[in-house]
């Protein structure tokens, strides 16, 4: 079960769970995206000699299309629009070209110049289908957009880009949160190893659905007082601004955590784990501000650790079993998915028919999966069966 980050997160969950039967993880992840957007560049800690903000790029990940991913995304977008004055936030269109994206940021009017360091070029990008975003970013007419998004992630002081059609755009003090969703099948279709190597994909936190614990046939949205009360609380969160100080015991706790969970030798997995380490601090920052404090304490670190462990624990399964970058990876993913949808067990004959691989190649793949503790064998009536070690 995905734990609540703080009382405001639980309040968010209580309100949203009346309106949708989306998996608990999706609702809590939506809160993280909303909180990140509301804090923007107004809240930071000093890390490695520079400001670090609460940037969250989140993808809700499910194996089916009926897990209410879009419902969560639209609810998060609606809450942000209801909380923040239009001139202080750029709500980006769900689908746009590179030039349109830059124009939405750079051609802003109406924000307070005196407060420009806090509000200038703050965006919330909600994309119902992440794989469509990936495909769009790789179009020739959007050349340079992936690199621009990657640069914006850390909220630098200035990002400048030139386009063929509209000339130069300058984004001063940009900040961007992203909330999206997809299925594993769609993600694998449009994913390439270059998306990991460029550092773009590891900036996203992927939140798998797990088991849905509630079913709501007809959502009850008649109680508007609870929603209005939540928006008031989010407005107070948006009003918070200033630097957070990390107390020495909190720094020691973070250092101990990083040493306990070093990055993997696997290149793809290591890229995600490195970003996950920084995410721990961002979770602690959100927890701190939601509780009205200005110092990140040891207590705050301990409070967010269960949330971080849950999210960090997704990485080995995601990079080891779900994401496919090479032809061999794609076959591996097909085998694992086949097993999950066929009783978590299959014979070699069944796998040969499904994969169309030569027997020798399949043998090597199965041996690798067994060595990785993903599969085990079992003899049934003189026939060898291959079974998943862990069943979700």
N, C-alpha and C positions, 0 to 999 in steps of 0.2 A: 504494500500500500504506500502511496506517495504521501509523505507527512506534510503538514502545514508548516510554512516558513515562519509565520508570526500570526498574532490575532487578526490582523487585517486580512491576511490571506484566508483564514478560516471564515471570516465574515464574507469575503468575496465568494468563497465556495458555497456557503449557506444560501446566499442570494441566487447564485447561478444554478445551483443544483435543483432549485424549484422549477427552473425554466427549461432544463435540458437533462437528459439522461446520458450525457457524454461521460466517458470514463473519468474517474477522479483525477488521474494524472493530467488530462487535458485541461481541466478547469484550473488546477494549481499552476500549470505552465502558462496559461493565459494570464493569470494574475502577475506572474513574473514579467511577462512582456509589457503589460499595462503599467506596472510599477516602474519598470526601467524607463519607459517613455515619459512618464510624469516627472521623474527625477532629472532626466536629461543631463545637461551640462551644469545644472545648478548644485549638484552634490558630487563630491569627489574625495579621493584620498591621494596622497602623494606616494607613488610607488616607482621605484627605480629612477627617481629624479624627475618624474613628470606626473601630470594629473591622470588618474584613472577613474573612469566613470562607470556607471552601472549598465553598460551596453549589454543587451540580450537579443540574440538572434535565435529564434525558436522555431522548430518544425515539429508539428504534431504528426506522429507516424503510426499508421494503422494498416492492417492487412485487408481491410474491407472499406467500402465506401459509405457504410451506415453508422459510423462511430461519432458522428456529429462534429467532425473537424471544422467544417465551414461554419457551423453554428457558433462554436467557440470563438473563431476568428472574427466573425461579425459582431458578436457580443463584446469582445475586447475593443474593437474599433468604435462601436457605438458608445461605450463607456468613456473612452478617451475623448471623443468628440463632445460628449455631454459635460466633461470635466474641465476642459481647457478652452480658453477663448481662441477663436479661429486664427487670429493674427499671431498667436504665439506657437503655432504648430502647423507643420505641413503634413496633411494626410495625403499620402501619395496615391495616385490611381493604381488599381490592381494590375493593370497591364499598360506599359508605356515604353516608348523608345528611349534610347540613351539621351537624346536631346530633350525630350519631354521631361525626363527625370531631372536633368540638370536645370532646366527652366523652372521646374516646380520649387527647387531650392533657391536658385540664384536670383530669380526675378521677384522675390518676395517684396511686398510693400506693407506698410502699416504697423510693423513691430516697433517697439520702443527702442530708439537708438541708444538711450541711456542704459538700457538693460540688454543690449545686443549680445553681450558675452554670455547671457543666460539663455536667451531664446532664439538667437539667430540660427536659421537653417537647422532646426530640430524637426526630424521627420519620423513618421510612423508608417511603415510599409506593410500592409496586410495583403497577403497573396494566398487565395484559397488553394491553389495547386502549385506546389513547389517545383514539380518537374516541368511545368509549363514555363515557370520563371527561368529554370536552368536552360531550357531549349531556346527561349527568347534571348537570353544573355549571349548565346553562342551564335546568333544570327550575325551576318556580316555587317549589317547596318548598326549593330550595337557593339561593334568592336571597341574595346576599352572600358566597357561598363563593369565587367567583373573586377578589373584592377581598381576602378574608382570606388566601388563598393568596399573592396578589401581595404583601401586606404582610409575610407570614412569610418570604418569599424572602430578604430582607436581614437576617434574624435580629435584629429589634429587641429592646429590653429588655422590652417588654410589648405584648401585643395583647389588646384586650377586645372582646367581641362579645355582643350581646343577640339571643336568639331568641324567637319567639313562644311556643313550647311549654315551654322549659326555662330561660328567664331568661338571666342574664348568665354568660358564661364568660370567665375571665382566663387567658391563656397567658403565663407568665413566661419570658422568654429562650427563645423557640421557635427550633428549627432543623429544617429539613425537606429531605431529599433525595428526588428522584423518579426512578424508572426505569420507562419505559413503552415501548410499541411500537405501530406501526400501519402500514397501507399508505397510499400516496399517495391512492388513490381514496377510502378512508374518511376520511382527514384532510380532503380538500377538501370532502366532503359536509357535514361538521359545522362547518367553519371559517367565520368571518365577519370582516369588516374590523375590527369592534369588538374582537375578540380581540387584534389587533395594536395598535390605538390605545390600548387600556387598559393596555398594557405586559405583559399576561399571557403571550402566546405568545412574544415575544422573549426571555423568561427561559429558554426551553428551548433546549437544544442538540440539533439534529436530526442523526442519524448515518445516512446512507444506506448500503445494504449493499454496493453494488458487485458484483464477481464473486466467487462462492464458489470457493475454491481447493482445498477438500478435500471428500471424500465418505466418510462413515463409515456403513456399512450396519448394523453392530451395535456400538454404543459399548462400549468396554472399561472397566468401572468397578471391576475387581478390585483394582487397586493403590490401596489406601486410605492407604498411608504418605505418598504425595505430597500428598494432600489434607490429611492431619493436619499435615504440615509447613507447608503454606500457611496453614492456620488459625493455627498458632503464630506465623507471621510477621505475620499480620493482627492478632493479639492484641498484639504488640509495637507495631504501628502505633497501635492503639487506646489504648495506655498513654501515648503521647506527648502532652504538653500544654505550652502556653506560647506567648508571643508570638514571632513570627518578625521579625527585623530585615532590612529591605531595604538592602543595601549601596549606596553612591552609584553605582558602575559599573552595577549592576543597574537602578537607577532611570533612569540615562541611556539604557540599552539599551531600556527600556520606552518612554521618551519618544520615542526615535528611531523605534521601531516604529509608534507611534500616528501620528506625523507622516508616515511612509511609507505608511500605510494609513488615510487619513482616511475618515470616514463619507460615504456616498453622499448625493446630493440627493434620491433617491427615499425617501419617508417610510417605507414598510414595510421596505425594505432597511436604511435607516439605523438603525431600531429594533433590528434584529438585530445590526448591526455594533457598535453602542455596547455592547451586552452582551458581545459577543465580545471587545472590548478588555479588559474586566474579567476575562473568563475566562482570558486569558493569565496574569494574576497568580495566579489560583487554580491553574492548572496548575503554575506555578512553586512555589507553596506545597506542593502535593502531592509534587512531585519532591523538594523540599528535605527534607520530613519523612521520606519513604521512604528517603532516604539518611542519615538520622540527624543532620542538620544543624539549626542554629537560625538561620542567616542565609541569606537569598535572595541568591545571588551572581550575578555576570555569567555564570559557567559554567552555573548553573541555568537562567538565561534562554535561553542558547544551546541548552541541551539540550531544552527544551520547545518551541522555536520550530517544528521540523518538525511536531509534533502540532498546534500552534495553526494553522499554515498550512493543514493538511489540513482542519481543522474550519471555519476561517474561509472557506476556498474553497468550502464548501458553500453559503454564503449567497447569492451571485449566482444560482446555478442554482435554489436553492430558491425565492427570492422572484421571480425573473424567469421561470421556466419551470414550476414545480410548483404553487405556491400560487395559488389563484384567489379573489378577493374580490368581484369584480363580474361581471355577465353577460358582459361582453367578456373578462374574465380567464378565465372558465370555458371560453369557446370557444377562446381561445388555448391553454389547457392541453389541451383535447381534440384540437386539431390536432397539437400536438407529440407527444402520446401516440400518436395514430394513426400518425404517421410512424415512431415508434420500433417499433411493432408490425407495420409493413407495409414492412419493408425499408429504412426511413429515407428513403423517397422516395414521392411521389405526384403525380398530375396535378391540375390545378385542378378538372377534372370530378369526380374522386374525392373531393376535399375538399368540393365543393359538395354532393354526395350525402350525405356524412357529417355536415356541419354544418347543412344546411338553411338556410344563410344566403343572402340576396340576393347576387348576384354583386358588386355594388358594395361591400358591407360586407366580403365575403371579400377583395376586392382590397386594401382599406385594411389589413386585418389582415395579409395576406401581405407587403405593402410594409413594414409596421412590423417584422415579424419579420426581414425581409431587412436593414433599416436597423440592427437590433439585432445583426446578425451571427449570428443563430440559424439562418437559412435562407439557401440560395443557389439559384440556378436553373441548369438545364442543359437544353440542347435535345437531344432524342432523336427522330430521325426526324420532324422538324418539329413535335414536341410539346414544350411547356415542362413540365419536371418541377421540383418543389420538393424540395430535399434538406436534411437536417439538416447543419449545419456541423460539429458535433462528434458523434461516435458513441461511446457509452459501451461 
